[in-house]
Amino acid sequence: MELEQSYILNKLSGPVFEVLTESAEAIPVESYVIGGFVRDLILRRPSKDIDIVCVGSGIELAQEVAKRFGKKSHFAFFKNYGTAQVKYKDVEIEFVGARKESYTRDSRNPIVEDGTLQDDLNRRDFTINAMAICINKDRFGELIDPFDGLNDMDDCRIKTPLDPDITFSDDPLRMLRAIRFATQLGFFIEPETFDAIERNKDRISIISKERVVDELNKIILAPRPSIGFELLEQTGLLEIIFPELTALKGIETKEGIGHKDNFSHTLTVLDNLARTTDDLWLRWTALFHDVGKPGVKRFDNKLGWTFHGHEYRGVNMLKGIFLRMKLPLNDKLKYVEKLVSLHMRPIALSDNEVTDSAIRRLLFEAGDDIDDLMLLCEADITSKNPEKVKRFLYNFKLVRSKLKEIEEKDRVRNFQPPIDGLQIMELFNLPAGRIVGELKSAIKEAILDGKIPNEYEAAYNYLIQYAKESYEL
């Protein structure tokens, strides 16, 4: 790949780089923009995060830059890491002195010493991230590319600068980063680097679950996240970090009848969903929606392979998976549980005559997540039969139309019965207990079944009659 000097100079023009250059000259210190910013500049990708390496004190350079930017900037110093950060408007600039690193077997935290620019580039994860551009006045815009990263970009190749076994053993997170970059950029992992990931996969155990999830999130948010999960499976990493997903892999045949590969199906659903939403947790739900299938798989002589109740088995598995993977045990878990538990409902509705009662119940249970649920269900149609896909999608349009109609008419999304438990207790002079709960539930069921509208007067009259007939109140 040839890179015109004029292109680099144009990309490094503007007030931010003017201040960086003036600051480097004022100290003076040999300084470079490095790593991801250089990679994205060459790939014509937007980037507002700038990493600066200087052969000297990065802290001193950061302080000088912050001083020149004035009150519009914010300076932060991270003593434990020997780094500093300057935020100016919408740009974040990280500063560090050039360093060399060495590792111990049981930690990815390196022993750090001051080093040269070459030492600093040697410690980089991939050749495409091991390039630097000088920002000093006399060499401004000069590209340093000791590992031929430009050609690797031209060939769409992910490759380590040094021995990949050492690179991945020293910092196993780089294995996930290789897969993440391949997914985000549409690159391939060159064979020697790929094989080294397979050999070193067990080293991932020393990486914190939070760092692993951070990389998974970036893979999930890629345009085609299936690429990353296929690479994770091929290298053996997926079996270690997300075994419930690999358990979906494979086709079993009995009496000449087989079922689809649920791993491939799950990745297709994820890719389908990636075309319609950037919502991270909705995409996570695509990965989880069939996770209960291996536990309920049965062969029936009449029906063939069945997975009855897999949505409920999946929900029961979710908290344990979230705990192990250190995923958030808050509203995110509840959201995923809800969508996994409900994901078969719209499909069932689309395959039969849609009743108002069924629609009301779905609206009530899904609440504000009904639109996300419908996106998931539409993505879940992965049949290779185009007529079947067309029919399901058309029926889903009918379901969506009915959802809108019922919501406008009955207002049942997130509704609460117009008469609450306290009012029931006062009305019938009842203590808190089972009967109060049953009476409140009776109103809710009557509204969902369409027996009465979601209004106070109708609910009151129904309650009086129901209490008289059922409890002689």
Rosetta blueprint (number, residue, H / E / L):
1 M L
2 E L
3 L L
4 E L
5 Q H
6 S H
7 Y H
8 I H
9 L H
10 N H
11 K H
12 L L
13 S L
14 G L
15 P H
16 V H
17 F H
18 E H
19 V H
20 L H
21 T H
22 E H
23 S H
24 A H
25 E H
26 A H
27 I L
28 P L
29 V L
30 E L
31 S E
32 Y E
33 V E
34 I E
35 G L
36 G H
37 F H
38 V H
39 R H
40 D H
41 L H
42 I H
43 L L
44 R L
45 R L
46 P L
47 S L
48 K L
49 D E
50 I E
51 D E
52 I E
53 V E
54 C E
55 V L
56 G L
57 S L
58 G H
59 I H
60 E H
61 L H
62 A H
63 Q H
64 E H
65 V H
66 A H
67 K H
68 R H
69 F H
70 G H
71 K H
72 K H
73 S E
74 H E
75 F E
76 A E
77 F E
78 F E
79 K L
80 N L
81 Y L
82 G L
83 T E
84 A E
85 Q E
86 V E
87 K E
88 Y E
89 K L
90 D L
91 V E
92 E E
93 I E
94 E E
95 F E
96 V E
97 G E
98 A L
99 R E
100 K E
101 E E
102 S E
103 Y L
104 T L
105 R L
106 D L
107 S L
108 R L
109 N L
110 P L
111 I E
112 V E
113 E E
114 D E
115 G L
116 T L
117 L H
118 Q H
119 D H
120 D H
121 L H
122 N H
123 R L
124 R L
125 D L
126 F L
127 T H
128 I H
129 N H
130 A L
131 M L
132 A E
133 I E
134 C E
135 I L
136 N L
137 K H
138 D H
139 R H
140 F L
141 G L
142 E L
143 L E
144 I E
145 D L
146 P L
147 F L
148 D L
149 G H
150 L H
151 N H
152 D H
153 M H
154 D H
155 D L
156 C L
157 R E
158 I E
159 K L
160 T L
161 P L
162 L L
163 D L
164 P H
165 D H
166 I H
167 T H
168 F H
169 S H
170 D H
171 D L
172 P L
173 L H
174 R H
175 M H
176 L H
177 R H
178 A H
179 I H
180 R H
181 F H
182 A H
183 T H
184 Q H
185 L H
186 G L
187 F L
188 F E
189 I E
190 E L
191 P H
192 E H
193 T H
194 F H
195 D H
196 A H
197 I H
198 E H
199 R H
200 N H
201 K H
202 D H
203 R H
204 I H
205 S H
206 I H
207 I L
208 S L
209 K H
210 E H
211 R H
212 V H
213 V H
214 D H
215 E H
216 L H
217 N H
218 K H
219 I H
220 I H
221 L L
222 A L
223 P L
224 R L
225 P L
226 S H
227 I H
228 G H
229 F H
230 E H
231 L H
232 L H
233 E H
234 Q H
235 T H
236 G L
237 L H
238 L H
239 E H
240 I H
241 I H
242 F L
243 P H
244 E H
245 L H
246 T H
247 A L
248 L L
249 K L
250 G L
251 I L
252 E L
253 T E
254 K E
255 E L
256 G L
257 I E
258 G E
259 H L
260 K L
261 D L
262 N H
263 F H
264 S H
265 H H
266 T H
267 L H
268 T H
269 V H
270 L H
271 D H
272 N H
273 L H
274 A H
275 R L
276 T L
277 T L
278 D L
279 D L
280 L H
281 W H
282 L H
283 R H
284 W H
285 T H
286 A H
287 L H
288 F H
289 H L
290 D L
291 V L
292 G L
293 K H
294 P H
295 G H
296 V H
297 K L
298 R E
299 F E
300 D E
301 N L
302 K L
303 L L
304 G E
305 W E
306 T E
307 F L
308 H L
309 G L
310 H H
311 E H
312 Y H
313 R H
314 G H
315 V H
316 N H
317 M H
318 L H
319 K H
320 G H
321 I H
322 F H
323 L H
324 R H
325 M H
326 K L
327 L L
328 P L
329 L L
330 N L
331 D H
332 K H
333 L H
334 K H
335 Y H
336 V H
337 E H
338 K H
339 L H
340 V H
341 S H
342 L H
343 H L
344 M L
345 R H
346 P H
347 I H
348 A H
349 L H
350 S H
351 D L
352 N L
353 E L
354 V L
355 T L
356 D H
357 S H
358 A H
359 I H
360 R H
361 R H
362 L H
363 L H
364 F H
365 E H
366 A H
367 G H
368 D H
369 D H
370 I H
371 D H
372 D H
373 L H
374 M H
375 L H
376 L H
377 C H
378 E H
379 A H
380 D L
381 I L
382 T L
383 S L
384 K L
385 N L
386 P H
387 E H
388 K H
389 V H
390 K H
391 R H
392 F H
393 L H
394 Y H
395 N H
396 F H
397 K H
398 L H
399 V H
400 R H
401 S H
402 K H
403 L H
404 K H
405 E H
406 I H
407 E H
408 E H
409 K H
410 D H
411 R L
412 V L
413 R L
414 N L
415 F L
416 Q L
417 P L
418 P L
419 I L
420 D L
421 G H
422 L H
423 Q H
424 I H
425 M H
426 E H
427 L H
428 F H
429 N L
430 L L
431 P L
432 A L
433 G L
434 R H
435 I H
436 V H
437 G H
438 E H
439 L H
440 K H
441 S H
442 A H
443 I H
444 K H
445 E H
446 A H
447 I H
448 L H
449 D L
450 G L
451 K L
452 I L
453 P L
454 N L
455 E L
456 Y H
457 E H
458 A H
459 A H
460 Y H
461 N H
462 Y H
463 L H
464 I H
465 Q H
466 Y H
467 A H
468 K H
469 E H
470 S H
471 Y H
472 E L
473 L L
